Amino acid sequence: MIKVLGSAFLLSTNNTSYAMRVLPTGQLEHLYYGQRIEADKEEDLLVLSEKHAFPLGNQIAYDEESSYSLENMRLEYSGYGKGDFREPLVELVFPDHTFTTDFLFDYATYNKEKKPLHTLPSSHGECDHLYIRLKERNHDVDLILDYYIYEEDVITRTTKIINHMKEDLIVERAMSLCLDFEDDQFEFITFNGGWADEMHKHIHNLSSAKIVNASCMGTSSSRAQNFVMLSRFAKEDEGEVYGFNLIYSGNHKEVVEVSSTHKTRIVTGINNEQFSYCLKSEEVFEAPEAIMGYSYAGFNGLSNIFHRFVNEHIIKKEWAYKERPILINSWEAMYFNVNEKRILSLAKEASEMGIELFVLDDGWFKGRADDTRGLGDWEVDRKKLPKGLDHLSRKIHKMGMKFGIWVEPEMTNENSDYYREHPDWVIKIDGQMQSLGRHQYVIDLSNDEVVDDMISRMTALFSSCQIDYVKWDMNRVMSDVFSTCRKGEVFHRYICGLYRMMDTLTLRFPHILFEGCASGGNRFDLGILCYFPQIWASDNTDSWCRFDIQNSYSYGYPQSTFTNHVSGVPNHQTLRVTPLALRFHVAAFGLLGYEVNLLDLSKKEKEDIKQQIIIYKKQRALFQFGNMYRIDMGWMAVDEKRSHAVGMLFKPINELSKKTVVFKCKGLDPLKRYHFYNQKMTFDIKEMGSLINTASPIHIKQGSLSHRVISKFVHLQGEEENYYASGSLLMNAGVFLKQGFSATGFNEDVRFDPDFFSRLYFIEESAL
Ligand code: GLA
């Protein structure tokens, strides 16, 4: 809802409000963002404006009549040169070489239209739209601020710069969002990491210095995730949290700065380092759309808001809430060593287990014996697959499975026909030693001809046989950056080229389920999610690490956007051995896949996987789209009606002193009654080691043949939990679970919980 009250604007969602007004001097003063407020008159909102009678000490007075110093105001945007020394929203260099900007209010209007951007992806769906035009006082340049107000407690912003001058305008910075708070009582939360080590949550205390979260590697990157939060020292379920994200897949920057008067500013947008854009006469520069959300119900409250927003307003309509298949991926099962026989045996085993999609990962195309060659030549390798992809796809479909392939359309190896034909189509500096990543070059998507050509190649490939799924990988970041376009434009033009390619191909092949990937989560962002509904979250499939990685993604992204695979042990990234049950329980919260040579598994493991698949299929809607909550050492997913839920408990270490475990539910209806029960499990008796002798009439040597034989026939029965209670009890008090294992007295009423213990609990509305 938008209210225009004199010179003030009040934007409200169901539970939040955002207010601003035009200052007598023409700038836009930010008045408020937080819990919903009501106001019907301009005077009401003026209560929220800064009251200044004079600028402090050596602050710059904006003009001689007013008492404003821009440095000490909360502003909706800021430039450089008129006394505000904080991080600006825009920086421009005019043809007269001046670089002071002074944008003043000119015009505002509002409607119910969600306008798409022309060069970048953006959110979609029903919302209110406030359009504000500002004009630069001394040059014919417009700054357009668009605000989109989504009922579900999200407000988005875009910034546009329009050059009405005859000469070129140099845009040195065009950020998307600038938000000022009156105080500095916040923690700034960022998610940083690296390859196979994504999404470490970092809590930064604000101080007078700037805190910068940024990427300059050409991708949004695993080093610094676009999603950040400002929290007023909130907890999971209480306290005020502001969340910010950016619909952009390239270099980005989020800066939090505390001013000399202890005001906090956050600025988000394209990283202005290595950025400088030449805007010709009458051209428009569009900055990416920025997302803001606010909750007073803690981090889970904010996550719920962002989850809903991403599912409803970012993911393409045809894929939002569409259940995704359980897949088997060939990568960790066979790496580059793929051939028809091996693929079909794995596919057969997978289909017998109930798996629904076979994904042929890297290694299937011409000359791809290892990662030094082949990228760019998107034709099947006839030595490995003599009868071609079409034949393979038919065979797999005959088994009742869908068929998908891996591609890396943005890359080429020097050892490829593509590179030999088009050595000038890659990002590099001719005549200099090039630093490569994974032996490959990034192709130059800032060049339209290269984009058009790759669209044709991918179109030919995707139409060559029945392909239901595509994993779109991007395995290196940028170095030696140089192109035919201006230096400061390469990174941004690359991303625009990428988006054009993704847009064209997803529209051309709407039935294909596309999955993004960039060495795992090196480009996990809303830009990718506007085209591809899901992303491979990390190359790290170790369930212990993965728990943290997925847990962190869940702060800003719904679990339907991240794919997780159950892989083999010892884990290929960490050599850690974790139970199959934990690997499944972690992978199940999101989009489930398997990435292991199923043929090599034991009979018991195969049986367990079949059971996992049955459970997942039964609860798929919950696992993929349920409202997800982080609970103490675990997760819960609850359906919209709050009548079904699934919970997961994970304890990495068996601690004898912490044996009273209470499972506290979240998200249920306090007034409803529920049946709470667990996934009944059996365990391999070998896991008890020599303790078997406390029950066996004859001595069994650990690891001996007799030990192994007994384990085939005798299984440990896991504990059973079975209760009926109200939602209020389950949430406020919780279920006191059975006693955990501790040396003595093991029986079926004891929870078998060695290290890496995990369990699933089901909670269903009940009349009992
Ligand atoms: C990247 C991906 C992996 C796999 C390999 C194939 O590392 O993240 O999942 O597809 O490429 O080369």
Boltz pocket constraint, residues with backbone or C-beta under 6 A from the ligand:
constraints:
  - pocket:
      binder: B
      contacts: [[A, 331], [A, 361], [A, 362], [A, 406], [A, 473], [A, 475], [A, 517], [A, 518], [A, 519], [A, 520], [A, 536], [A, 539]]
      max_distance: 6.0
